[in-house]
Amino acid sequence: MILIFFSAHWYLSLFTQSFFNHRYSAHKQFTMSKAWEKFWFVMSFIFQGSSYLSPNAYGIMHRLHHAYSDTEKDPHSPRFSENLFHMMWKTKKYYSAVFRRRKKVDKKFLKDLPEWRSFDLFGESVAARIIIGTIYVGVYAWVNPAWYWYLLLPVHFMMGPFHGLIINWFAHKIGYRNYNLDDTSRNLFPLDLLMIGEGLHNNHHKHSSNPNFGNKWWEFDPVYPFIRLFNWAGMIRLRK
């Protein structure tokens, strides 16, 4: 039961981050109504939980990452960090400055971002994070597994940053490249079932407006079929 709970949290949190924060907020690969936008704000909070990431702030940071990839202006390049912990601490401070609007950002990076400030402030609040974190602990206590299962709780608490660590560090360090770009982006997996498409990072850096991160016939992006389904159902509209 713990494994099911952990897997559900891993993939649902990652899906909202990939579908809503990344492909919609940062890249506007498709459009949706304001009502559906608010729906996905709420779903992001439910599934990301104690590591909820503001789609607005995420969108800004990711646009900066693409514009200045692997330069000193990149918010989270491993090229300018001593180790992965140093990079994540820098990323955390940069994100906080963007979210609190203490970081001056060029207006070109602010265009068409989803905005629900009151909800973001609630989702980012200490109280919300403690409540959701307590729920995770409660689930584990209710199941009452062996002690070593409790070692997964820190991953639950920091699920979003943990996903970011895998891509922002390892997808710039290891893997293969389909495209020789000026940055160090790489594809971690040809069949990206662990990071549901986000691991096809080199492909994405080459074609950032393409909602399908799998470029070769043998590369599979698990989020893309859902995007096609949502487009068919009328929830979103893919850009041509």
N, C-alpha and C positions, 0 to 999 in steps of 0.2 A: 504493500500500500504506500509506503514511503517513496519507493522508486517511481510509482505511478504519479504520486503527488509532485515529486521533484521534476519528473519529465514534463508533466503538464505545465508547471510553472516555467520551466526552461523554454519550451517551445512557444507558449502563448505570449510570454513576455517578449521573446525574440521576434515573434510575428508582428506584434503591434509596433515594435521599434523599427523593423524593416519596412513594413507596409506603410505605416502612418508617418513616423518621424523621418525616415530616410527617403523613401521613394515619393511620398506625397509632399511633406513639408519642405525638405531640402531641395528636391529636384523637380517637383511639380510634373511628374511623369503622367499624371492624370488629374482630373478635376473632380470635385464633389460639392454638393450643396452644403450650406452652413449647418443644416440640421444633421446631416451625416458626419460633418466635421466634429460637431459636439458629441455625437455618438462615439466616435473613435477617440476623442479625448477621454471619455469616461471608460471605455474599454481599455485604453492604455493604462489608466490608473489602476483599474481592477487587476489586470494581468501583470503589469510591471511592479505594482505594489510599493514596497518600501524603497525601491530604487527608481521610482517614477522619474522620467526625464521629460522636461517641458518640450513639446514639439517645436515651439517657437525658438527656444534657445538652441536646441539640437540642430534645427535647420540652419541657423546662423553659423554655428561652429562647423557644420559639415560643408557648407558652401565655402567657408574660409579654408578648410582642409583641401578642397579641390583646387581653389584658386592659387594656393601657396604650398602645394604638396611637397613635403620634404625640404622646405626652406625654413629659415628662422621664424617666418610668420605663420607657419603651420601650427595650429593649436595642439597637435599631438603627434609629432613626428618622432619615431625612435632614433632618428639620425642625431638628434640633439638632446638625447637623454642617456644617462649613464647606465640605467637598467630599466626594466619594465615598471618597477615601483615608482621610480622617479618620474617616468613619463605619465603614469596615471595620476600622480599627485599634481603635476603641472596641468594636466587636463582638468582635474577637479577644480583647481583654482581658476582656470580660464573660464570654465563653464559657469562657475559661481559669479564671476565678474560680468559675464554676458547676461545671465539670468537676472541678476540684481541691477542690470543696466548701468553698471559702473564702467564698462568697457565701451569706448567709442568705436563704432563700426560704420564703415562706409555704407551709404544708403543703398547702393546697388545690391548689397547682401540682405536687405530687409524686405525686398519686394515680394508680395503675395504670400507671406508667411501666415499660417493659422494663428489666430489670436483669441485666447480666452484667459485673460490675465488673472481674474479672480479664482478660476479653477486651478491654474498653475500654482498660484500661491498656496492654495489648500493642499494640492498634491505634493508640493515641495516642503510643507510645514513639518516641523519636528513631531508634532502631535500625530499627524497622519502616518508618518513613518513608524512611530512607536506602536500605534494601534495595529497596523498591518503586520509589523514584526512580531507582535504578541500573538496574532492569529496564527502565524507560522509555527511558533513555539507551541501553541495550544494544539495544533494538529498533530505534532510529533508526540506531545504528552498524551493525547487521546489514543494514538496508535500504540504508544509505549514500546518502541522497538529497542533493539540492543543499543548500547551506549554509543557505538561508533557511527550509527546513522546520524546522530546529532551533529557530527562534524560537517554535515551538509548545510546546516543552518546559516553559517556566514555567507555561503553562496546565495541562498535565498535572500538574505538581507541586501546583498550587493549585486544582484543579478545583472542589472543594466551595465554597470562598470565592468563586470566580469566578461560580458559579451564584447564590450568595447576593447578590453585588453586583448582578447584573442585576435580581433581584426586589426586594431591599430598597431599592435606590436608584431605578432607572428605573421600577419599577411603582408608585412613589409620586410620580413626577415627570411622566411622559408617558403617553399612552393615553386611553382613554375610560372613562366610568363608567356602569354600569347602575343603580347605587344611590347616592343621596346619603347618605353616612355621615359620622360625626364625624371620621373619619380621612381621609388623602389617598390611599387605595388606588385603583389604576386597573387596567384590563385592557390589557395590552400588545398582545395579538393576538386577533382573533376566531377564527382557526384557529391554535392555539398548537402548532405543530410544532417550534419551536425549544426551548421550555422545557417541552414535553409536559404542558401544563395549568397549570403553575405561574404562567404569565403572565396567567391569568384571575384576577387577584389581588383585584379589587374584588368579583367574584362570591363568591370564597372568604371574604372578610371579612364579607359579608352572611350567608352560609349556611355557617358553618365546619364543621358536622357532616355536610354533604352530600358524599359521596365523588365526585360528578360536579361538577367545577368549571365545566363549560359549562352556563349557565342558559338562554340563548336557543337557538332551534332551529339557528341558524347558527354557534354556538360549539362547538368540538370539543376535548374533553379526552382525549388519547391514552392516558392511564393508566387511565381508567375502564373500557374494555373488558377490560383485564387483571384488574381488580378483580372484574368480573362473572365472568370465566373462572375465577379462583381460588376464588371463592365457589361456583360450580357444581361445581368439582372437589373441594371440601371442605377446601381449604387454609386458608381463612378463613371467617368467618361475618359477613355484613353486618348491622349493627344496624338494627332497624326504626325 
